[in-house]
């Protein structure tokens, strides 16, 4: 038995060629039957969902056998950040990975507590020209029968390292085995490997849905995250100046390293009980973002976006509304687990308005028939008003209708009356 659990980092099998291509996907021959993968993945995720409480207790028991691991369970993000503040020991420089749990749930609290946080992943694109911006430009590899494979690139079995630097790494795991505590990460470049080797203190963040029965299931789930999320990853490629920090340039320091495992609930237990358990079948591959027509246009500050995280953010309270969703169901069609995200969004909206009621603006816009009747009754005045610049600006401020929107012309005569007078059946 080692002093720490095994940490496995996976990368695309065509790593070198992919890096040379500056993030352009390498097309490979088909290696997998995608439908078989989905069936196996569904079985793993359903078991994890149905047994999340027992798996959590099993994981705690497994991690307690590693003397170098400091284990803590946190009910919410504030408690988690308070713990990180306590163990930081004056270090205020953090490297975080692109995990939605870390970025969306912990990072705002970390920054509010005075930490300087950087997503090291984006440093990899310092001289990279982004080629794909919108979802419709994605190459559609799976529909062409092309699948990438993912292999182990790094196997870490201890904390010893010759290049330790004085900063903290906070890394959301992709999967963790309840049986032996082994941890799995997926990376497309080298940011996670570097943090695991260089950070003075490493905090592994485990949300409840990332716990699976054993190492084999964790490896399979992590590979599936890469396979089904490879195209959506392209939407995030590109440098971000705000994330630029030269961690490699920090001086090498001496002293013992620390490994912490932070198990984060942050409202998940309540959502499990309140009918949102299906949401936690998700493995965060972000396949649902591949054809989402609103995607990054939602414009949230917390920039890692997918339909699933959009809904989760609303349920956790850091996104004010899910009204931008068009309920086109493309996310459900793309999801390898067929999670009914549109249905869950409807459910959340109905519950929200049942508890808090609807604003007058919401009531007005939710009743287009009434608006049409008013427009018809007041025609031709309504037609003059809808094209008047001042009226358009007023409507934008009051009702949220963009001043550039082209509204239909209104007629006093209804369609039924027109049909009756024209003698048509």
Secondary structure in CASP SS format (residue, H / E / C, confidence):
PFRMAT SS
TARGET T0000
AUTHOR 0000-0000-0000
METHOD secondary structure of the structure
MODEL  1
X C 1.00
X C 1.00
X C 1.00
X C 1.00
X C 1.00
X C 1.00
X E 1.00
X E 1.00
X E 1.00
X E 1.00
X E 1.00
X E 1.00
X C 1.00
X C 1.00
X H 1.00
X H 1.00
X H 1.00
X H 1.00
X H 1.00
X H 1.00
X C 1.00
X C 1.00
X C 1.00
X C 1.00
X C 1.00
X C 1.00
X C 1.00
X C 1.00
X C 1.00
X C 1.00
X C 1.00
X C 1.00
X C 1.00
X H 1.00
X H 1.00
X H 1.00
X H 1.00
X H 1.00
X H 1.00
X H 1.00
X H 1.00
X H 1.00
X H 1.00
X H 1.00
X H 1.00
X H 1.00
X H 1.00
X H 1.00
X H 1.00
X H 1.00
X C 1.00
X H 1.00
X H 1.00
X H 1.00
X H 1.00
X H 1.00
X H 1.00
X H 1.00
X H 1.00
X H 1.00
X H 1.00
X H 1.00
X H 1.00
X C 1.00
X C 1.00
X C 1.00
X C 1.00
X C 1.00
X E 1.00
X E 1.00
X E 1.00
X E 1.00
X E 1.00
X E 1.00
X C 1.00
X C 1.00
X H 1.00
X H 1.00
X H 1.00
X H 1.00
X H 1.00
X H 1.00
X H 1.00
X H 1.00
X H 1.00
X H 1.00
X H 1.00
X H 1.00
X C 1.00
X C 1.00
X C 1.00
X C 1.00
X E 1.00
X E 1.00
X E 1.00
X E 1.00
X C 1.00
X C 1.00
X C 1.00
X H 1.00
X H 1.00
X H 1.00
X H 1.00
X H 1.00
X H 1.00
X H 1.00
X H 1.00
X H 1.00
X H 1.00
X H 1.00
X H 1.00
X H 1.00
X C 1.00
X C 1.00
X C 1.00
X E 1.00
X E 1.00
X E 1.00
X E 1.00
X H 1.00
X H 1.00
X H 1.00
X H 1.00
X H 1.00
X H 1.00
X C 1.00
X C 1.00
X C 1.00
X C 1.00
X C 1.00
X C 1.00
X C 1.00
X C 1.00
X C 1.00
X H 1.00
X H 1.00
X H 1.00
X C 1.00
X C 1.00
X C 1.00
X C 1.00
X H 1.00
X H 1.00
X H 1.00
X C 1.00
X C 1.00
X C 1.00
X C 1.00
X C 1.00
X E 1.00
X E 1.00
X E 1.00
X E 1.00
X E 1.00
X E 1.00
X E 1.00
X C 1.00
X C 1.00
X C 1.00
X C 1.00
X C 1.00
X C 1.00
X C 1.00
X C 1.00
X E 1.00
X E 1.00
X E 1.00
X E 1.00
X E 1.00
X E 1.00
X E 1.00
X E 1.00
X C 1.00
X C 1.00
X E 1.00
X E 1.00
X E 1.00
X C 1.00
X C 1.00
X C 1.00
X C 1.00
X C 1.00
X E 1.00
X E 1.00
X E 1.00
X E 1.00
X C 1.00
X C 1.00
X C 1.00
X C 1.00
X H 1.00
X H 1.00
X H 1.00
X H 1.00
X H 1.00
X H 1.00
X H 1.00
X H 1.00
X E 1.00
X E 1.00
X E 1.00
X E 1.00
X E 1.00
X E 1.00
X E 1.00
X E 1.00
X E 1.00
X H 1.00
X H 1.00
X H 1.00
X E 1.00
X E 1.00
X C 1.00
X C 1.00
X H 1.00
X H 1.00
X H 1.00
X H 1.00
X H 1.00
X H 1.00
X H 1.00
X H 1.00
X H 1.00
X H 1.00
X H 1.00
X H 1.00
X H 1.00
X H 1.00
X H 1.00
X H 1.00
X H 1.00
X H 1.00
X H 1.00
X H 1.00
X H 1.00
X H 1.00
X C 1.00
X C 1.00
X C 1.00
X C 1.00
X H 1.00
X H 1.00
X H 1.00
X C 1.00
X C 1.00
X C 1.00
X H 1.00
X H 1.00
X H 1.00
X C 1.00
X C 1.00
X E 1.00
X C 1.00
X C 1.00
X C 1.00
X C 1.00
X C 1.00
X E 1.00
X E 1.00
X E 1.00
X E 1.00
X E 1.00
X E 1.00
X E 1.00
X C 1.00
X C 1.00
X C 1.00
X H 1.00
X H 1.00
X H 1.00
X H 1.00
X H 1.00
X H 1.00
X C 1.00
X C 1.00
X C 1.00
X H 1.00
X H 1.00
X H 1.00
X H 1.00
X H 1.00
X C 1.00
X C 1.00
X C 1.00
X C 1.00
X C 1.00
X H 1.00
X H 1.00
X H 1.00
X C 1.00
X C 1.00
X C 1.00
X C 1.00
X C 1.00
X H 1.00
X H 1.00
X H 1.00
X H 1.00
X C 1.00
X C 1.00
X C 1.00
X C 1.00
X C 1.00
X C 1.00
X C 1.00
X C 1.00
X H 1.00
X H 1.00
X H 1.00
X H 1.00
X H 1.00
X H 1.00
X H 1.00
X H 1.00
X H 1.00
X H 1.00
X C 1.00
X C 1.00
X C 1.00
X C 1.00
X C 1.00
X C 1.00
X C 1.00
X C 1.00
X C 1.00
X C 1.00
X C 1.00
X C 1.00
X C 1.00
X H 1.00
X H 1.00
X H 1.00
X H 1.00
X H 1.00
X C 1.00
X C 1.00
X C 1.00
X C 1.00
X C 1.00
X C 1.00
X H 1.00
X H 1.00
X H 1.00
X H 1.00
X H 1.00
X H 1.00
X H 1.00
X H 1.00
X H 1.00
X H 1.00
X H 1.00
X H 1.00
X H 1.00
X H 1.00
X H 1.00
X H 1.00
X C 1.00
X C 1.00
X C 1.00
X H 1.00
X H 1.00
X H 1.00
X H 1.00
X H 1.00
X H 1.00
X C 1.00
X C 1.00
X H 1.00
X H 1.00
X H 1.00
X H 1.00
X H 1.00
X H 1.00
X H 1.00
X H 1.00
X H 1.00
X H 1.00
X C 1.00
X C 1.00
X C 1.00
X H 1.00
X H 1.00
X H 1.00
X H 1.00
X H 1.00
X H 1.00
X C 1.00
X C 1.00
X H 1.00
X H 1.00
X H 1.00
X H 1.00
X H 1.00
X H 1.00
X H 1.00
X H 1.00
X H 1.00
X H 1.00
X H 1.00
X C 1.00
X C 1.00
X C 1.00
X C 1.00
X C 1.00
X C 1.00
X C 1.00
X C 1.00
X C 1.00
X C 1.00
X C 1.00
X C 1.00
X C 1.00
X C 1.00
X C 1.00
X H 1.00
X H 1.00
X H 1.00
X H 1.00
X H 1.00
X H 1.00
X H 1.00
X H 1.00
X C 1.00
X C 1.00
X C 1.00
END
